[in-house]
Every structure is written in structure tokens, then in C-alpha cells.
Amino acid sequence: MKKHIYILAAVFLISTLSGCKSKEKVDLSGIHTTEAETLAPTAASTETAAPTVSTTASQTEPASTAGQTKPDPSTANALSVRSKIATEKQGKISVEYPILSNLPSDSPTDAINALIKEKATQFITACKLNPETATATVKCEVLALERKKAIFTYTGFYQTDDAADKTTIFFTTTIDLAKGRLIGLSDYADAYTMAGYMRSDDCVFQHATDRDKVHEELKATDIETLTEILEDCDFKADEKNRLPRSFSYELGGDIFMAVPVSRELGGYAIVRYTPDTK
């Protein structure tokens, strides 16, 4: 396989791998990384405040990230798809999410926006965060607004009242703007093939704290385990109370996959796969 090397950044939740040099088992249940910084626990309140939503007045333009292929802006302009960032607030939990407008008349705009918000806030339930005692801040980036799809990434942290450290989280959603459905890894790649690629010498890292050590850890993981992690990739429409073990998106013909690694190596790595047919 012929591959090209690029570098980018993003973050996420973890499950079970074994590191190559360390014989300790690595938690790979999903993508989350506990940081060393300690936050003061939030005192429990006697009442639960009703969720509030605020929106930014400015239009969100398709965002670009260094080292990454930029989407053709003419596609978004042709449709004049617009987005603005809203904020869901529940106690000390604050989550940004986009609201799309000016979609084609045959697009299910209301259903699309409901789906976007649902997945943006799903981690609250999945991580069992109590708005009375937990703290969370998640920011949204509109990574791409294309003719047929939109890609959003979410980064931030949460902390429960009984945790000494905050936990960094990362997740993504890709929406089919024509059908109003979620797009995931299974729509553009085979999990077993991608698992084999990650263990091969051709593997390219979009982001890794130490590429050599991360690659050693992935190579030390059996292909069945990696395949299972990638099969549990991206949000599903009918799963409302859990987070996937990995996330992905396709942009500029390349496939980006965020997979969990040991906390010592940053908790996650992002692999970039360039198909030979690109």
C-alpha cells in the first residue's frame, strides 16, 4: 500500500490493548484521557436547573485544520449551507453544537438539526454526568460543509464530583445532508482491512504523541481486537446511551480514524489512510 504522511490533532474514549514494552493492559473502551491537572469538585445543588440554549449570532464558516486537505469551499457556497453554533447548558455542563440552515428544499432540515444536537450531547448520558455535580465544557468545530455532507468535531473535558482529575474527550459526527442520516466508517472502509493497516509498516499517523511507541503498541495488539474497536466506530442512530470506542471521518478522499492507546501515550492516536485509488 502506498501511503502519504501528514500530521493533525484531535482527542477521545478507551478499551483493552496491551502495550509492547509495558506488560500492563491498556484500557480501550473508548476515547478519554485523564489529565494531571486537578479541578475542585463542584458542590451539589439542591435543585436541577432547567437546560438552557444560547446561540452565537455569527455564521460558522467551514473550518480548516493545519496539515489537512481543505474541502472545496465552492461546494458549500453553491448550496449556501449555513451554520451557527448553539450552546446546550445543563448546570455546569456546556456543550456547543451546530445548527444548519438554508439546506436544499428536499433535505430534512429539522431532523438533521435534531440528530446533530442529540449526538453532540449524548456523552452526558453515556458518561453518566449529573448536571448538579459534574462539570463539562465541549467546543464544536465545523470541519466541512460539503454538498452532500457535513463533518463536525467536538473537543473538551468533563469532571465528575468524585474525580480528582478532568477527562479530555473527543468525538465526531458526519451527516448525510440529503438523507439526514449518520455516516460512519462502515460506509467507506472495512474494519478488518483498516486494523491490518494500523499494524503495518505503512501506517501513517495524523496525530500521535510518540509515533514509534504508539505504533509499537498498535502492532502488539492482535488484529481481532483492533477490528472490534473499529467495528464499534462512530455514532449509530439507534444508540442513545453510550459512546463508540473509536471515531472516524472521510475528508479530501482520506480516511481519518481516532483509536484509543494507553494514557502514557496520550490516550488516543489518529491514523490517516489514503486509498490507492485516490
C-alpha positions in Angstrom: 0.0 0.0 0.0 1.2 3.4 -0.9 0.6 6.0 1.8 1.5 9.6 2.5 2.4 11.2 5.8 0.6 14.1 7.3 0.1 15.4 10.9 -3.1 16.8 12.7 -4.7 16.7 16.2 -7.9 15.6 17.9 -9.0 13.5 21.1 -11.3 10.7 22.7 -12.6 7.4 24.9 -10.6 4.0 25.6 -10.8 -0.1 25.9 -8.3 -3.1 26.2 -4.9 -3.2 24.4 -1.5 -4.5 25.6 1.5 -2.3 25.2 4.6 -3.7 23.7 7.2 -2.6 26.2 4.9 -2.4 29.2 3.1 -5.6 30.0 0.2 -3.7 31.6 -3.2 -3.9 29.9 -4.4 -0.7 28.2 -7.9 0.5 28.7 -9.5 0.7 25.2 -13.2 1.0 26.0 -13.5 4.4 24.3 -11.6 7.6 24.0 -11.0 9.6 27.1 -7.8 10.8 28.7 -7.4 11.9 32.3 -5.1 14.9 32.8 -2.8 15.5 35.7 -4.5 18.9 36.5 -6.9 18.7 39.4 -10.1 20.6 39.5 -12.1 21.5 42.6 -15.2 19.3 42.8 -18.5 21.0 42.1 -20.7 21.3 45.1 -24.1 19.5 44.7 -27.0 21.9 44.5 -30.5 21.2 45.8 -32.2 21.9 42.6 -31.5 20.9 39.0 -31.5 23.9 36.7 -33.5 23.6 33.5 -31.3 23.2 30.4 -30.8 26.4 28.5 -29.7 27.0 24.9 -27.8 30.0 23.6 -26.7 30.7 20.1 -24.0 32.7 18.5 -25.1 35.4 16.1 -22.3 34.9 13.6 -22.3 32.4 10.8 -19.9 29.5 11.1 -17.7 29.0 8.1 -16.2 25.6 7.2 -13.2 25.3 9.4 -9.7 24.1 8.3 -7.0 22.4 10.2 -3.3 22.7 9.7 -1.8 19.8 7.7 -5.2 18.7 6.4 -6.7 18.8 3.0 -9.2 21.6 2.9 -12.6 21.0 1.4 -13.5 22.9 -1.7 -15.4 25.9 -0.4 -17.3 26.2 -3.7 -19.5 23.2 -2.7 -20.8 24.9 0.4 -21.2 28.2 -1.4 -23.2 26.6 -4.2 -25.7 25.3 -1.7 -25.3 28.3 0.6 -25.5 26.0 3.6 -25.1 28.0 6.8 -24.3 27.0 10.3 -24.3 28.8 13.6 -23.1 27.5 17.0 -25.6 27.0 19.8 -24.8 26.0 23.4 -26.7 23.5 25.5 -26.3 24.3 29.2 -27.2 22.0 32.0 -25.9 23.2 35.3 -22.1 23.5 34.8 -22.2 21.3 31.7 -21.8 23.4 28.5 -21.8 21.8 25.0 -21.6 23.5 21.7 -23.4 22.1 18.6 -24.1 23.5 15.2 -27.5 24.4 13.7 -27.7 24.2 10.0 -29.9 26.3 7.7 -30.5 27.1 4.1 -30.3 23.4 3.1 -31.9 22.3 -0.2 -35.7 22.2 0.0 -35.7 18.4 -0.2 -33.4 18.0 2.8 -34.9 17.1 6.2 -33.5 20.1 7.9 -35.4 19.7 11.2 -34.5 16.1 11.5 -30.8 16.8 10.7 -30.6 19.5 13.4 -32.2 17.3 15.9 -29.8 14.5 15.1 -26.8 16.8 15.4 -27.8 18.0 18.8 -28.7 14.6 20.1 -25.2 13.2 19.2 -23.4 16.3 20.5 -24.9 15.9 23.9 -25.0 12.1 24.0 -21.8 11.9 26.1 -23.7 13.5 29.1 -25.8 10.4 29.4 -23.1 8.0 28.2 -20.7 9.2 30.8 -23.4 9.4 33.5 -22.8 13.0 34.2 -25.0 14.6 36.8 -25.7 18.2 35.9 -26.0 19.1 39.6 -22.4 18.0 40.4 -20.4 17.4 37.2 -18.5 20.0 35.1 -18.1 19.8 31.4 -17.1 22.0 28.5 -17.2 20.9 24.9 -16.4 23.0 21.9 -17.6 22.3 18.3 -15.7 22.8 15.1 -17.4 22.7 11.7 -14.7 20.8 9.8 -16.6 20.6 6.5 -19.8 21.8 4.9 -19.9 20.0 1.5 -22.7 19.5 -1.0 -23.8 16.2 0.4 -22.3 16.0 3.9 -21.2 17.9 7.0 -18.5 17.0 9.4 -18.2 18.2 12.9 -15.6 17.5 15.6 -16.0 18.1 19.3 -13.3 18.5 21.9 -13.3 19.3 25.6 -13.4 17.8 29.0 -15.6 16.7 31.8 -15.1 16.0 35.5 -17.4 14.2 38.0 -17.7 15.3 41.6 -15.7 12.3 42.8 -12.9 12.6 40.3 -9.6 14.3 41.2 -8.7 15.0 37.5 -10.6 16.2 34.5 -11.1 13.9 31.5 -10.4 15.1 27.9 -12.9 13.9 25.3 -13.1 13.9 21.5 -15.8 12.7 19.1 -17.1 13.4 15.6 -20.3 13.3 13.6 -20.7 13.1 9.8 -24.2 13.8 8.5 -25.6 12.9 5.1 -27.4 16.2 4.2 -29.6 14.6 1.6 -30.9 11.8 3.6 -30.5 13.1 7.1 -28.6 10.1 8.4 -25.3 9.5 10.1 -22.3 8.4 8.1 -19.7 6.2 9.7 -16.5 4.1 9.0 -18.5 1.2 7.6 -19.8 3.5 4.8 -16.3 4.0 3.3 -13.9 1.3 4.8 -13.6 -2.2 6.0 -12.7 -2.5 9.8 -10.5 -5.6 9.3 -8.6 -4.0 6.5 -8.1 -0.8 8.5 -6.9 -2.8 11.5 -4.3 -4.6 9.4 -3.2 -1.2 8.0 -2.7 0.2 11.5 -0.4 -2.8 12.4 1.6 -2.5 9.2 4.7 -0.5 8.4 2.7 1.6 6.0 0.6 3.1 8.8 0.6 7.0 8.8 -0.2 8.9 11.9 -2.2 12.1 11.7 -1.6 12.6 15.4 0.4 10.7 18.0 2.4 11.9 21.0 5.2 9.4 20.1 4.6 7.8 16.7 7.2 5.0 17.2 5.8 3.9 20.6 2.2 4.3 19.6 2.9 2.1 16.5 4.6 -0.5 18.7 1.5 -0.6 20.9 -0.8 -1.0 17.9 1.4 -3.7 16.5 1.3 -5.5 19.8 -2.5 -5.5 19.7 -4.0 -8.5 17.9 -5.9 -7.8 14.7 -9.1 -9.1 16.2 -9.1 -6.6 19.0 -8.4 -3.7 16.6 -11.1 -4.9 14.3 -13.6 -5.0 17.2 -12.7 -1.4 18.1 -13.1 -0.2 14.5 -16.4 -2.1 14.2 -17.6 -0.1 17.1 -16.8 3.2 15.4 -18.9 6.3 15.1 -22.4 7.1 16.4 -25.3 5.0 15.5 -28.8 6.5 15.2 -30.4 3.9 17.5 -27.7 4.0 20.2 -28.5 6.9 22.6 -26.9 6.0 25.9 -23.3 5.1 25.0 -20.2 6.3 23.2 -18.4 4.3 20.5 -14.9 3.0 21.1 -13.5 4.9 18.1 -14.4 7.7 15.7 -13.7 8.5 12.1 -14.4 10.8 9.2 -13.6 11.0 5.5 -12.3 14.3 4.1 -10.5 15.1 0.8 -10.5 11.4 -0.1 -8.6 10.4 3.0 -9.9 8.4 6.0 -9.1 9.6 9.5 -9.5 7.2 12.4 -9.1 8.0 16.1 -8.3 4.9 18.1 -7.5 4.6 21.9 -4.0 4.0 23.2 -2.5 3.9 26.7 -2.7 7.0 28.8 1.1 7.2 28.9 1.0 7.8 25.2 -1.7 10.4 25.3 -4.8 8.2 25.4 -5.5 8.3 21.7 -3.9 8.4 18.2 -5.3 9.5 14.9 -4.4 7.4 11.8 -4.7 8.7 8.3 -5.3 6.3 5.4 -5.0 7.4 1.8 -6.6 4.9 -0.6 -4.6 3.8 -3.6 -7.4 4.8 -5.9 -7.3 8.5 -4.7 
